[in-house]
Amino acid sequence: MPDPAAIESSLTLAADRAGDPTPLVYARLFAQHPEMAELFCQDRSNAVKGEMLTRVFEAILDFIGPRNYADHLIRSEGAAHDAYGVPPAVFTTFFKVIADTLSDTLSDILGPDWTHEFETAWQSLLLDLEALTPSVTPAKAGAHLPPSENQAQSSR
């Protein structure tokens, strides 16, 4: 079980230093997984990216806390995104990748203040998320989407 205090502290410190991490998280995500950028080609204002990252934060905070809804949300959103033309495997891949990318981004923002406790808590969280979601590689997840589905999905 990840240390909730360490996760929350790392998020708070990073927000104090960098403000909204959305541009940093998605820049790293798209650098590491360029195929995922296509899924957001219509999001010119970054509103969808910001909303999705906000939901990831909310889900993570619930997941490390009371777990009132995060487990169900992560599983059910895969099905909901399928209705938008996003296969469930792509959604769960995105969630795992964004959580991992978020951890890396927080580490960069905090630099020498990124503690062993933060690293341990985030690695534990990532392992718990991995256990919750199916194992699909990002390249395989995005590779099967035809261009028309990528465009339809990214206009949400």
Sequence and secondary structure as in RCSB ss.txt:
>XXXX:A:sequence
MPDPAAIESSLTLAADRAGDPTPLVYARLFAQHPEMAELFCQDRSNAVKGEMLTRVFEAILDFIGPRNYADHLIR
SEGAAHDAYGVPPAVFTTFFKVIADTLSDTLSDILGPDWTHEFETAWQSLLLDLEALTPSVTPAKAGAHLPPSEN
QAQSSR
>XXXX:A:secstr
   HHHHHHHHHHHHHHHS  HHHHHHHHHHH GGGGGGGTT TTSHHHHHHHHHHHHHHHHHTTT SSHHHHHH
HHHHHHHHTT  HHHHHHHHHHHHHHHHHHHHHHHGGG  HHHHHHHHHHHHHHHHHS    HHHHHHT  HHHH
HHHHT 
